[in-house]
Amino acid sequence: GSSLLTGPEGLMAKERENLKRLKCLRRYRQRYGVEALLHRQLRERRMLATDGAAQQAHTTRSSQRCLAFVDDVRCSNPSLPMARHCLTHICQDTNQTLFKPCQGSEEVPCNKPVPVSLSEEPCCPLHLRLPPQMYVPEQVLAVPEELEAAPTELYLSAAELQPTESLPLEFSD
């Protein structure tokens, strides 16, 4: 970039100004000195931290299964993220607070895990109680018999309609 001489006379004033701008643009937002050193160290630390966490997560998550036992046989489902149980057995974990068992109804008890929501008694979709209907459909109005039995003589067919002489020619057909 610095040897852009156009001949023995050197650069013109406008070319020197353009070269100065080009150099400024190349250095724009670049770090120098202590700032560059600290930035490089921070990047290296982040790379080491993320590589270590990624390897640890890969080794532990790939082999992590649910800890619940059903009839003396360990559950083979993978566990939920950041938990030790699968979705079916998550309510067995006493430390978790995101799921509660569905209460079901009096006739049919249900223990499916349901995410805790704002309601006091979370229920699965099978036992969900719907709120009362807020929309009341309008009543269909009855048609009076006089209108139903109207004579058909009042209505003319298209064949019976004749063009009038007061209409222009383009409307007469």
VMD Tcl script that draws the C-alpha trace (Angstrom):
set ca {
  {0.00 0.00 0.00}
  {2.76 2.55 0.65}
  {4.53 2.18 -2.73}
  {1.74 3.49 -4.93}
  {3.92 5.94 -6.77}
  {2.51 6.99 -10.13}
  {5.81 8.09 -11.52}
  {8.87 10.13 -10.68}
  {6.75 13.03 -9.43}
  {5.08 10.92 -6.65}
  {1.47 11.03 -5.54}
  {-0.86 13.90 -6.22}
  {-2.57 15.62 -3.26}
  {-5.90 13.93 -3.91}
  {-4.25 10.50 -4.17}
  {-2.37 11.12 -0.90}
  {-5.68 11.95 0.81}
  {-7.29 8.80 -0.56}
  {-4.32 6.70 0.61}
  {-4.56 8.22 4.09}
  {-8.29 7.34 4.22}
  {-7.58 3.78 3.07}
  {-5.01 3.30 5.84}
  {-7.44 4.67 8.43}
  {-10.15 2.28 7.26}
  {-7.78 -0.70 7.53}
  {-6.98 0.16 11.16}
  {-10.59 1.00 12.12}
  {-11.68 -0.92 15.27}
  {-8.39 -2.78 15.56}
  {-6.90 -3.23 19.00}
  {-3.32 -2.22 19.74}
  {-0.93 -2.62 22.63}
  {-2.34 -3.69 26.00}
  {-5.89 -3.80 24.68}
  {-4.91 -6.28 21.94}
  {-3.01 -8.45 24.45}
  {-5.94 -8.57 26.89}
  {-8.40 -9.33 24.11}
  {-6.28 -12.26 22.86}
  {-5.98 -13.67 26.41}
  {-9.75 -13.39 26.91}
  {-10.39 -15.24 23.64}
  {-8.00 -18.03 24.66}
  {-9.67 -18.40 28.08}
  {-13.09 -18.55 26.47}
  {-11.95 -21.21 24.01}
  {-10.52 -23.34 26.82}
  {-13.67 -22.92 28.92}
  {-16.06 -23.75 26.10}
  {-14.00 -26.70 24.86}
  {-13.84 -28.17 28.36}
  {-17.56 -27.65 28.96}
  {-18.46 -29.08 25.56}
  {-16.37 -32.20 26.13}
  {-17.75 -32.68 29.64}
  {-21.33 -32.19 28.48}
  {-20.80 -34.61 25.59}
  {-19.43 -37.39 27.79}
  {-21.97 -37.02 30.60}
  {-25.10 -36.30 28.53}
  {-24.57 -39.03 25.96}
  {-24.57 -41.79 28.58}
  {-27.06 -40.29 31.05}
  {-30.20 -42.35 31.57}
  {-33.13 -42.08 33.91}
  {-32.40 -43.24 37.48}
  {-35.90 -44.62 38.13}
  {-36.52 -48.34 38.62}
  {-39.72 -50.03 37.46}
  {-40.16 -53.61 38.75}
  {-36.44 -53.80 39.63}
  {-35.48 -52.81 36.07}
  {-33.83 -49.47 35.40}
  {-35.67 -47.14 33.02}
  {-33.97 -46.96 29.62}
  {-35.29 -43.51 28.63}
  {-32.82 -40.61 28.45}
  {-33.10 -38.13 31.28}
  {-34.35 -34.59 30.85}
  {-31.72 -31.85 30.49}
  {-30.29 -30.81 33.85}
  {-32.24 -33.61 35.60}
  {-31.71 -37.22 36.59}
  {-35.10 -38.58 35.53}
  {-37.02 -38.89 32.29}
  {-40.35 -37.17 31.65}
  {-42.31 -40.20 32.86}
  {-40.49 -40.43 36.21}
  {-39.63 -36.76 36.84}
  {-42.06 -36.55 39.78}
  {-39.91 -39.04 41.70}
  {-37.20 -36.39 41.96}
  {-37.85 -34.53 45.21}
  {-35.64 -31.56 44.29}
  {-37.43 -30.59 41.08}
  {-40.14 -27.93 41.11}
  {-41.22 -27.76 37.46}
  {-43.57 -30.75 37.36}
  {-46.42 -32.04 39.54}
  {-48.45 -35.22 39.18}
  {-51.93 -34.80 37.69}
  {-54.65 -35.24 40.32}
  {-57.09 -36.83 37.88}
  {-60.71 -37.34 38.87}
  {-62.47 -39.34 41.59}
  {-63.24 -42.22 39.23}
  {-59.91 -42.38 37.43}
  {-56.75 -41.37 39.35}
  {-53.91 -40.10 37.18}
  {-50.25 -39.59 38.04}
  {-48.90 -38.23 34.76}
  {-46.35 -35.43 35.27}
  {-47.75 -32.05 34.28}
  {-45.75 -28.81 34.01}
  {-46.54 -26.45 36.85}
  {-48.53 -23.51 35.58}
  {-50.32 -20.58 37.13}
  {-53.30 -22.73 38.07}
  {-53.50 -24.22 41.55}
  {-54.23 -27.75 40.33}
  {-52.32 -28.55 37.13}
  {-54.01 -31.26 35.08}
  {-53.14 -33.28 32.02}
  {-55.20 -32.63 28.86}
  {-57.42 -35.62 29.64}
  {-58.56 -34.20 33.01}
  {-58.55 -30.52 32.15}
  {-61.71 -28.73 33.28}
  {-62.84 -26.17 30.74}
  {-64.22 -22.81 31.92}
  {-67.93 -22.15 31.37}
  {-68.95 -21.04 27.92}
  {-68.86 -17.26 27.62}
  {-70.42 -16.97 24.17}
  {-74.14 -17.54 23.88}
  {-75.27 -18.14 20.29}
  {-78.08 -15.98 18.97}
  {-81.55 -17.44 18.69}
  {-82.65 -18.17 15.14}
  {-85.57 -15.92 14.29}
  {-88.69 -17.69 13.10}
  {-89.93 -16.60 9.67}
  {-93.62 -15.62 9.73}
  {-95.90 -17.83 7.69}
  {-97.20 -14.90 5.66}
  {-93.76 -14.37 4.12}
  {-93.27 -18.05 3.39}
  {-96.56 -18.32 1.48}
  {-96.02 -15.20 -0.64}
  {-97.45 -15.52 -4.17}
  {-94.90 -16.26 -6.86}
  {-96.73 -14.05 -9.32}
  {-94.91 -11.02 -7.94}
  {-91.58 -12.23 -9.29}
  {-90.78 -12.03 -12.98}
  {-88.44 -14.37 -14.76}
  {-85.62 -13.13 -16.96}
  {-87.56 -14.12 -20.06}
  {-90.54 -11.99 -19.02}
  {-88.48 -8.87 -18.56}
  {-88.60 -6.69 -21.68}
  {-86.25 -3.81 -22.33}
  {-87.83 -0.40 -22.09}
  {-87.50 2.28 -24.71}
  {-86.06 4.80 -22.25}
  {-82.84 2.81 -21.80}
  {-79.86 3.39 -24.07}
  {-79.15 0.72 -26.69}
  {-76.22 -0.90 -24.84}
  {-78.53 -1.76 -21.89}
  {-81.45 -3.02 -23.97}
  {-80.21 -6.62 -24.39}
}
mol new
graphics top color blue
foreach p $ca { graphics top sphere $p radius 0.5 }
foreach p [lrange $ca 0 end-1] q [lrange $ca 1 end] { graphics top cylinder $p $q radius 0.2 }
display resetview
